[in-house]
């Protein structure tokens, strides 16, 4: 298909300059061929053909095939059209497929063969003229196809680099989003745990109004401190969701580890939950940090759910494991009344299941045959 779009003004000036340069070569060709036979009629004819052929150079950018064929036809009439014709062949070879470019080159060869038949060059046999003509057009065809292939390769490399850059940007954005989601989930677990403790203390104040002033003041102090902590943690969650650059946990808060499990149990006991804790773990210091953090979140979610759905009921917690096997966690408590102490979204166990699966483990939860609610998790513990 011919190109018909308008070209920028600077490209048109470049085309005019190219036509002038090729015109100078045509002039040298004409006068070189007329040295032995200076005839005015041939001179005028060759100049006219050369002018028309050089003018067609301006057509090549928009219609290269049409322009090249017209130049090949003019080359059959006069040697003055030879330089423009070679330019036309080269232009098509640079812009069109090999089959089309080869046909244009063949048309150029045919035009020059006709020229050699009726206007032979003194001292040059026709056979040699044809051989040279074929060699020149073959070289133009190869040069043009090589240029086209190189341009296509550079365009492909440029496109691939741009695509790789865009892909890298997308991966960075996805990594940031994933990191923000993970941090927000961590803060959700902490915040839910904190609010359930506050609800427990508030419930104690509601149902034991006859407590001593010291105990009431202590409970109120715990609630006040817990509310401040919950507000701070809520602000941190919001900052995580708003910020686009996340380098560390909000507020510099360290991630919990397996060693913090005893403190978590103690905190629940201080809030009034009867936790029966049984831990048989060999070489806990060899537990991978990620596995220990996941175990902490499993226990935290289990204790939070027990306070919300079975307030005042005892909780049994067992943690067993050793390197090379697995870390097994089981929380169980009697089923509650069905009315949660505090409202919840109901997605805590869903997110916990995903967390455990990402760690390579398995999570199971539900009401057992004895009527107790059980939360069981198994996490891999490599040697």
Secondary structure, DSSP 4 states (H G I P E B T S, - for coil): ----SPPPHHHHHHHHHHHHHHHHHHHHHHHHHTSS---HHHHHHHHHHHHHHHHTHHHHTT-HHHHHHHHHHHHTT-GGGHHHHHHHHHHHHHHS-HHHHHHHHHHHHHHHHHHHHHSPPTT--HHHHHHHHHHHHHHHHHHHHHHHHHHHHHHHHHHHHHHHHHHHHHHHHHHHHHHHHHHHHHHHHHHHHHHHHHHHHHHHHHH-TTS-HHHHHHHHHHHHHHHHHHHHHHHHHHHHHH-S---S-GGGPPPP-GGGHHHHHHHHHHTT--EEEEEEES-GGGS-HHHHHHHHHHHHHHHHHHHHHSTT--EEEEEEE-TTSEEEEEEEEE---S--SS---S-HHHHHHHHHHHTT-EEEEEE-TTSEEEEEEEEE---
